Amino acid sequence: MLPQFAKPLSPLNRHKILRRIVMAKATKEERRNKVIEVLNKARAMELQATHQSDLSIYK
C-alpha cells in the first residue's frame, strides 16, 4: 500500500494554522513575562527582608 500524501493547504487553512502558531507563541511570551515578574517580586521581598534584618542588628 502506498502512503497517502496530505492535500495542499488552502490559503484559509494555512492562515488558521499560522494564527494558532502566533497565538501559541504570544501565550508563551506572556507566561515567560509572568514568571519573570513573579521572580523579580520574590527577589525584591528577599532583599527587603535581608535589609530589615541588617537594620535590626544596629538597634
PDB file of N, CA, C and O in Angstrom:
ATOM      1  N   MET A   1       0.847  -1.174   0.000  1.00  0.00           N
ATOM      2  CA  MET A   1       0.000   0.000   0.000  1.00  0.00           C
ATOM      3  C   MET A   1       0.894   1.239   0.000  1.00  0.00           C
ATOM      4  O   MET A   1       1.819   1.343   0.806  1.00  0.00           O
ATOM      5  N   LEU A   2       0.625   2.147  -0.877  1.00  0.00           N
ATOM      6  CA  LEU A   2       1.407   3.364  -0.989  1.00  0.00           C
ATOM      7  C   LEU A   2       0.947   4.388   0.050  1.00  0.00           C
ATOM      8  O   LEU A   2      -0.242   4.455   0.365  1.00  0.00           O
ATOM      9  N   PRO A   3       1.877   5.186   0.586  1.00  0.00           N
ATOM     10  CA  PRO A   3       1.464   6.213   1.559  1.00  0.00           C
ATOM     11  C   PRO A   3       0.619   7.285   0.881  1.00  0.00           C
ATOM     12  O   PRO A   3       0.836   7.637  -0.279  1.00  0.00           O
ATOM     13  N   GLN A   4      -0.340   7.785   1.627  1.00  0.00           N
ATOM     14  CA  GLN A   4      -1.168   8.862   1.090  1.00  0.00           C
ATOM     15  C   GLN A   4      -0.600  10.189   1.560  1.00  0.00           C
ATOM     16  O   GLN A   4      -0.286  10.367   2.737  1.00  0.00           O
ATOM     17  N   PHE A   5      -0.476  11.094   0.642  1.00  0.00           N
ATOM     18  CA  PHE A   5       0.072  12.401   0.963  1.00  0.00           C
ATOM     19  C   PHE A   5      -1.060  13.369   1.273  1.00  0.00           C
ATOM     20  O   PHE A   5      -2.150  13.282   0.707  1.00  0.00           O
ATOM     21  N   ALA A   6      -0.782  14.274   2.166  1.00  0.00           N
ATOM     22  CA  ALA A   6      -1.788  15.261   2.550  1.00  0.00           C
ATOM     23  C   ALA A   6      -2.058  16.204   1.389  1.00  0.00           C
ATOM     24  O   ALA A   6      -1.179  16.492   0.577  1.00  0.00           O
ATOM     25  N   LYS A   7      -3.270  16.667   1.332  1.00  0.00           N
ATOM     26  CA  LYS A   7      -3.627  17.635   0.298  1.00  0.00           C
ATOM     27  C   LYS A   7      -2.940  18.959   0.620  1.00  0.00           C
ATOM     28  O   LYS A   7      -2.710  19.269   1.789  1.00  0.00           O
ATOM     29  N   PRO A   8      -2.617  19.729  -0.395  1.00  0.00           N
ATOM     30  CA  PRO A   8      -2.041  21.055  -0.116  1.00  0.00           C
ATOM     31  C   PRO A   8      -3.034  21.906   0.688  1.00  0.00           C
ATOM     32  O   PRO A   8      -4.248  21.805   0.513  1.00  0.00           O
ATOM     33  N   LEU A   9      -2.497  22.722   1.547  1.00  0.00           N
ATOM     34  CA  LEU A   9      -3.367  23.562   2.382  1.00  0.00           C
ATOM     35  C   LEU A   9      -3.970  24.684   1.563  1.00  0.00           C
ATOM     36  O   LEU A   9      -3.307  25.297   0.727  1.00  0.00           O
ATOM     37  N   SER A  10      -5.232  24.936   1.820  1.00  0.00           N
ATOM     38  CA  SER A  10      -5.852  26.090   1.188  1.00  0.00           C
ATOM     39  C   SER A  10      -5.356  27.339   1.907  1.00  0.00           C
ATOM     40  O   SER A  10      -4.911  27.248   3.052  1.00  0.00           O
ATOM     41  N   PRO A  11      -5.423  28.493   1.269  1.00  0.00           N
ATOM     42  CA  PRO A  11      -4.967  29.723   1.947  1.00  0.00           C
ATOM     43  C   PRO A  11      -5.670  29.966   3.279  1.00  0.00           C
ATOM     44  O   PRO A  11      -5.053  30.472   4.217  1.00  0.00           O
ATOM     45  N   LEU A  12      -6.952  29.614   3.375  1.00  0.00           N
ATOM     46  CA  LEU A  12      -7.691  29.815   4.616  1.00  0.00           C
ATOM     47  C   LEU A  12      -7.154  28.906   5.711  1.00  0.00           C
ATOM     48  O   LEU A  12      -6.920  29.353   6.833  1.00  0.00           O
ATOM     49  N   ASN A  13      -6.957  27.632   5.388  1.00  0.00           N
ATOM     50  CA  ASN A  13      -6.420  26.711   6.383  1.00  0.00           C
ATOM     51  C   ASN A  13      -4.998  27.083   6.775  1.00  0.00           C
ATOM     52  O   ASN A  13      -4.633  26.981   7.946  1.00  0.00           O
ATOM     53  N   ARG A  14      -4.198  27.511   5.816  1.00  0.00           N
ATOM     54  CA  ARG A  14      -2.827  27.946   6.113  1.00  0.00           C
ATOM     55  C   ARG A  14      -2.852  29.121   7.080  1.00  0.00           C
ATOM     56  O   ARG A  14      -2.046  29.189   8.008  1.00  0.00           O
ATOM     57  N   HIS A  15      -3.779  30.045   6.858  1.00  0.00           N
ATOM     58  CA  HIS A  15      -3.911  31.210   7.741  1.00  0.00           C
ATOM     59  C   HIS A  15      -4.303  30.781   9.153  1.00  0.00           C
ATOM     60  O   HIS A  15      -3.780  31.309  10.134  1.00  0.00           O
ATOM     61  N   LYS A  16      -5.229  29.818   9.254  1.00  0.00           N
ATOM     62  CA  LYS A  16      -5.660  29.337  10.567  1.00  0.00           C
ATOM     63  C   LYS A  16      -4.500  28.701  11.319  1.00  0.00           C
ATOM     64  O   LYS A  16      -4.330  28.932  12.516  1.00  0.00           O
ATOM     65  N   ILE A  17      -3.707  27.904  10.623  1.00  0.00           N
ATOM     66  CA  ILE A  17      -2.574  27.237  11.269  1.00  0.00           C
ATOM     67  C   ILE A  17      -1.546  28.269  11.713  1.00  0.00           C
ATOM     68  O   ILE A  17      -1.048  28.200  12.836  1.00  0.00           O
ATOM     69  N   LEU A  18      -1.224  29.217  10.852  1.00  0.00           N
ATOM     70  CA  LEU A  18      -0.250  30.257  11.218  1.00  0.00           C
ATOM     71  C   LEU A  18      -0.757  31.093  12.388  1.00  0.00           C
ATOM     72  O   LEU A  18       0.023  31.494  13.252  1.00  0.00           O
ATOM     73  N   ARG A  19      -2.050  31.355  12.417  1.00  0.00           N
ATOM     74  CA  ARG A  19      -2.624  32.138  13.513  1.00  0.00           C
ATOM     75  C   ARG A  19      -2.486  31.393  14.840  1.00  0.00           C
ATOM     76  O   ARG A  19      -2.167  31.999  15.862  1.00  0.00           O
ATOM     77  N   ARG A  20      -2.727  30.074  14.824  1.00  0.00           N
ATOM     78  CA  ARG A  20      -2.566  29.276  16.042  1.00  0.00           C
ATOM     79  C   ARG A  20      -1.127  29.303  16.525  1.00  0.00           C
ATOM     80  O   ARG A  20      -0.869  29.396  17.725  1.00  0.00           O
ATOM     81  N   ILE A  21      -0.187  29.221  15.587  1.00  0.00           N
ATOM     82  CA  ILE A  21       1.228  29.247  15.970  1.00  0.00           C
ATOM     83  C   ILE A  21       1.574  30.593  16.601  1.00  0.00           C
ATOM     84  O   ILE A  21       2.255  30.641  17.626  1.00  0.00           O
ATOM     85  N   VAL A  22       1.115  31.672  16.002  1.00  0.00           N
ATOM     86  CA  VAL A  22       1.395  33.010  16.527  1.00  0.00           C
ATOM     87  C   VAL A  22       0.765  33.187  17.894  1.00  0.00           C
ATOM     88  O   VAL A  22       1.385  33.747  18.798  1.00  0.00           O
ATOM     89  N   MET A  23      -0.467  32.713  18.053  1.00  0.00           N
ATOM     90  CA  MET A  23      -1.153  32.849  19.339  1.00  0.00           C
ATOM     91  C   MET A  23      -0.453  32.006  20.408  1.00  0.00           C
ATOM     92  O   MET A  23      -0.333  32.433  21.557  1.00  0.00           O
ATOM     93  N   ALA A  24       0.002  30.825  20.036  1.00  0.00           N
ATOM     94  CA  ALA A  24       0.717  29.981  20.998  1.00  0.00           C
ATOM     95  C   ALA A  24       2.005  30.656  21.429  1.00  0.00           C
ATOM     96  O   ALA A  24       2.381  30.605  22.600  1.00  0.00           O
ATOM     97  N   LYS A  25       2.678  31.287  20.484  1.00  0.00           N
ATOM     98  CA  LYS A  25       3.920  31.978  20.822  1.00  0.00           C
ATOM     99  C   LYS A  25       3.630  33.165  21.732  1.00  0.00           C
ATOM    100  O   LYS A  25       4.371  33.404  22.686  1.00  0.00           O
ATOM    101  N   ALA A  26       2.571  33.907  21.453  1.00  0.00           N
ATOM    102  CA  ALA A  26       2.214  35.045  22.302  1.00  0.00           C
ATOM    103  C   ALA A  26       1.903  34.558  23.711  1.00  0.00           C
ATOM    104  O   ALA A  26       2.291  35.192  24.692  1.00  0.00           O
ATOM    105  N   THR A  27       1.217  33.455  23.807  1.00  0.00           N
ATOM    106  CA  THR A  27       0.885  32.902  25.112  1.00  0.00           C
ATOM    107  C   THR A  27       2.162  32.502  25.848  1.00  0.00           C
ATOM    108  O   THR A  27       2.287  32.716  27.053  1.00  0.00           O
ATOM    109  N   LYS A  28       3.096  31.927  25.122  1.00  0.00           N
ATOM    110  CA  LYS A  28       4.365  31.530  25.725  1.00  0.00           C
ATOM    111  C   LYS A  28       5.115  32.768  26.225  1.00  0.00           C
ATOM    112  O   LYS A  28       5.693  32.744  27.311  1.00  0.00           O
ATOM    113  N   GLU A  29       5.109  33.837  25.445  1.00  0.00           N
ATOM    114  CA  GLU A  29       5.766  35.084  25.852  1.00  0.00           C
ATOM    115  C   GLU A  29       5.088  35.662  27.094  1.00  0.00           C
ATOM    116  O   GLU A  29       5.761  36.147  28.004  1.00  0.00           O
ATOM    117  N   GLU A  30       3.771  35.609  27.128  1.00  0.00           N
ATOM    118  CA  GLU A  30       3.051  36.124  28.293  1.00  0.00           C
ATOM    119  C   GLU A  30       3.392  35.320  29.537  1.00  0.00           C
ATOM    120  O   GLU A  30       3.597  35.883  30.612  1.00  0.00           O
ATOM    121  N   ARG A  31       3.453  33.997  29.387  1.00  0.00           N
ATOM    122  CA  ARG A  31       3.815  33.149  30.532  1.00  0.00           C
ATOM    123  C   ARG A  31       5.231  33.444  30.985  1.00  0.00           C
ATOM    124  O   ARG A  31       5.503  33.510  32.184  1.00  0.00           O
ATOM    125  N   ARG A  32       6.129  33.620  30.037  1.00  0.00           N
ATOM    126  CA  ARG A  32       7.527  33.931  30.360  1.00  0.00           C
ATOM    127  C   ARG A  32       7.610  35.244  31.130  1.00  0.00           C
ATOM    128  O   ARG A  32       8.308  35.339  32.140  1.00  0.00           O
ATOM    129  N   ASN A  33       6.898  36.247  30.648  1.00  0.00           N
ATOM    130  CA  ASN A  33       6.914  37.546  31.327  1.00  0.00           C
ATOM    131  C   ASN A  33       6.331  37.459  32.724  1.00  0.00           C
ATOM    132  O   ASN A  33       6.814  38.116  33.646  1.00  0.00           O
ATOM    133  N   LYS A  34       5.289  36.646  32.884  1.00  0.00           N
ATOM    134  CA  LYS A  34       4.676  36.485  34.204  1.00  0.00           C
ATOM    135  C   LYS A  34       5.649  35.814  35.171  1.00  0.00           C
ATOM    136  O   LYS A  34       5.748  36.218  36.329  1.00  0.00           O
ATOM    137  N   VAL A  35       6.368  34.792  34.704  1.00  0.00           N
ATOM    138  CA  VAL A  35       7.353  34.110  35.551  1.00  0.00           C
ATOM    139  C   VAL A  35       8.451  35.078  35.964  1.00  0.00           C
ATOM    140  O   VAL A  35       8.861  35.090  37.124  1.00  0.00           O
ATOM    141  N   ILE A  36       8.925  35.878  35.040  1.00  0.00           N
ATOM    142  CA  ILE A  36       9.964  36.863  35.350  1.00  0.00           C
ATOM    143  C   ILE A  36       9.453  37.866  36.373  1.00  0.00           C
ATOM    144  O   ILE A  36      10.174  38.234  37.301  1.00  0.00           O
ATOM    145  N   GLU A  37       8.219  38.305  36.206  1.00  0.00           N
ATOM    146  CA  GLU A  37       7.631  39.260  37.150  1.00  0.00           C
ATOM    147  C   GLU A  37       7.556  38.669  38.563  1.00  0.00           C
ATOM    148  O   GLU A  37       7.900  39.338  39.538  1.00  0.00           O
ATOM    149  N   VAL A  38       7.107  37.420  38.669  1.00  0.00           N
ATOM    150  CA  VAL A  38       6.987  36.778  39.977  1.00  0.00           C
ATOM    151  C   VAL A  38       8.366  36.580  40.607  1.00  0.00           C
ATOM    152  O   VAL A  38       8.534  36.796  41.807  1.00  0.00           O
ATOM    153  N   LEU A  39       9.345  36.175  39.811  1.00  0.00           N
ATOM    154  CA  LEU A  39      10.704  36.000  40.338  1.00  0.00           C
ATOM    155  C   LEU A  39      11.294  37.326  40.815  1.00  0.00           C
ATOM    156  O   LEU A  39      11.975  37.379  41.839  1.00  0.00           O
ATOM    157  N   ASN A  40      11.029  38.381  40.071  1.00  0.00           N
ATOM    158  CA  ASN A  40      11.527  39.698  40.488  1.00  0.00           C
ATOM    159  C   ASN A  40      10.879  40.146  41.795  1.00  0.00           C
ATOM    160  O   ASN A  40      11.546  40.727  42.652  1.00  0.00           O
ATOM    161  N   LYS A  41       9.586  39.880  41.949  1.00  0.00           N
ATOM    162  CA  LYS A  41       8.913  40.234  43.202  1.00  0.00           C
ATOM    163  C   LYS A  41       9.497  39.449  44.369  1.00  0.00           C
ATOM    164  O   LYS A  41       9.723  39.999  45.447  1.00  0.00           O
ATOM    165  N   ALA A  42       9.740  38.156  44.146  1.00  0.00           N
ATOM    166  CA  ALA A  42      10.314  37.328  45.209  1.00  0.00           C
ATOM    167  C   ALA A  42      11.698  37.826  45.591  1.00  0.00           C
ATOM    168  O   ALA A  42      12.042  37.864  46.773  1.00  0.00           O
ATOM    169  N   ARG A  43      12.491  38.206  44.603  1.00  0.00           N
ATOM    170  CA  ARG A  43      13.831  38.715  44.884  1.00  0.00           C
ATOM    171  C   ARG A  43      13.754  40.031  45.655  1.00  0.00           C
ATOM    172  O   ARG A  43      14.534  40.259  46.579  1.00  0.00           O
ATOM    173  N   ALA A  44      12.815  40.891  45.274  1.00  0.00           N
ATOM    174  CA  ALA A  44      12.659  42.166  45.972  1.00  0.00           C
ATOM    175  C   ALA A  44      12.253  41.939  47.426  1.00  0.00           C
ATOM    176  O   ALA A  44      12.738  42.622  48.328  1.00  0.00           O
ATOM    177  N   MET A  45      11.357  40.972  47.645  1.00  0.00           N
ATOM    178  CA  MET A  45      10.932  40.678  49.015  1.00  0.00           C
ATOM    179  C   MET A  45      12.106  40.124  49.835  1.00  0.00           C
ATOM    180  O   MET A  45      12.276  40.464  51.006  1.00  0.00           O
ATOM    181  N   GLU A  46      12.897  39.281  49.208  1.00  0.00           N
ATOM    182  CA  GLU A  46      14.050  38.714  49.903  1.00  0.00           C
ATOM    183  C   GLU A  46      15.063  39.799  50.263  1.00  0.00           C
ATOM    184  O   GLU A  46      15.602  39.814  51.369  1.00  0.00           O
ATOM    185  N   LEU A  47      15.313  40.695  49.330  1.00  0.00           N
ATOM    186  CA  LEU A  47      16.252  41.793  49.602  1.00  0.00           C
ATOM    187  C   LEU A  47      15.729  42.702  50.705  1.00  0.00           C
ATOM    188  O   LEU A  47      16.495  43.157  51.554  1.00  0.00           O
ATOM    189  N   GLN A  48      14.422  42.967  50.695  1.00  0.00           N
ATOM    190  CA  GLN A  48      13.837  43.806  51.725  1.00  0.00           C
ATOM    191  C   GLN A  48      13.972  43.140  53.096  1.00  0.00           C
ATOM    192  O   GLN A  48      14.321  43.802  54.073  1.00  0.00           O
ATOM    193  N   ALA A  49      13.702  41.851  53.173  1.00  0.00           N
ATOM    194  CA  ALA A  49      13.820  41.129  54.440  1.00  0.00           C
ATOM    195  C   ALA A  49      15.268  41.123  54.923  1.00  0.00           C
ATOM    196  O   ALA A  49      15.533  41.293  56.113  1.00  0.00           O
ATOM    197  N   THR A  50      16.191  40.927  54.003  1.00  0.00           N
ATOM    198  CA  THR A  50      17.613  40.943  54.375  1.00  0.00           C
ATOM    199  C   THR A  50      18.011  42.311  54.900  1.00  0.00           C
ATOM    200  O   THR A  50      18.727  42.423  55.895  1.00  0.00           O
ATOM    201  N   HIS A  51      17.545  43.342  54.229  1.00  0.00           N
ATOM    202  CA  HIS A  51      17.875  44.701  54.636  1.00  0.00           C
ATOM    203  C   HIS A  51      17.284  45.005  56.018  1.00  0.00           C
ATOM    204  O   HIS A  51      17.941  45.630  56.850  1.00  0.00           O
ATOM    205  N   GLN A  52      16.050  44.566  56.258  1.00  0.00           N
ATOM    206  CA  GLN A  52      15.426  44.809  57.553  1.00  0.00           C
ATOM    207  C   GLN A  52      16.147  44.068  58.656  1.00  0.00           C
ATOM    208  O   GLN A  52      16.297  44.595  59.758  1.00  0.00           O
ATOM    209  N   SER A  53      16.596  42.851  58.380  1.00  0.00           N
ATOM    210  CA  SER A  53      17.313  42.107  59.412  1.00  0.00           C
ATOM    211  C   SER A  53      18.675  42.746  59.677  1.00  0.00           C
ATOM    212  O   SER A  53      19.164  42.724  60.806  1.00  0.00           O
ATOM    213  N   ASP A  54      19.283  43.313  58.641  1.00  0.00           N
ATOM    214  CA  ASP A  54      20.558  44.002  58.838  1.00  0.00           C
ATOM    215  C   ASP A  54      20.374  45.254  59.696  1.00  0.00           C
ATOM    216  O   ASP A  54      21.238  45.582  60.509  1.00  0.00           O
ATOM    217  N   LEU A  55      19.269  45.942  59.521  1.00  0.00           N
ATOM    218  CA  LEU A  55      19.000  47.140  60.293  1.00  0.00           C
ATOM    219  C   LEU A  55      18.699  46.800  61.748  1.00  0.00           C
ATOM    220  O   LEU A  55      19.021  47.580  62.644  1.00  0.00           O
ATOM    221  N   SER A  56      18.083  45.641  61.993  1.00  0.00           N
ATOM    222  CA  SER A  56      17.734  45.276  63.371  1.00  0.00           C
ATOM    223  C   SER A  56      18.999  44.979  64.201  1.00  0.00           C
ATOM    224  O   SER A  56      18.968  45.051  65.429  1.00  0.00           O
ATOM    225  N   ILE A  57      20.075  44.656  63.543  1.00  0.00           N
ATOM    226  CA  ILE A  57      21.350  44.408  64.272  1.00  0.00           C
ATOM    227  C   ILE A  57      21.830  45.696  64.924  1.00  0.00           C
ATOM    228  O   ILE A  57      22.400  45.660  66.014  1.00  0.00           O
ATOM    229  N   TYR A  58      21.607  46.831  64.272  1.00  0.00           N
ATOM    230  CA  TYR A  58      22.131  48.092  64.769  1.00  0.00           C
ATOM    231  C   TYR A  58      21.253  48.739  65.836  1.00  0.00           C
ATOM    232  O   TYR A  58      21.621  49.782  66.376  1.00  0.00           O
ATOM    233  N   LYS A  59      20.114  48.153  66.147  1.00  0.00           N
ATOM    234  CA  LYS A  59      19.233  48.757  67.167  1.00  0.00           C
ATOM    235  C   LYS A  59      19.672  48.393  68.543  1.00  0.00           C
ATOM    236  O   LYS A  59      19.050  48.811  69.520  1.00  0.00           O
TER     237      LYS A  59
END
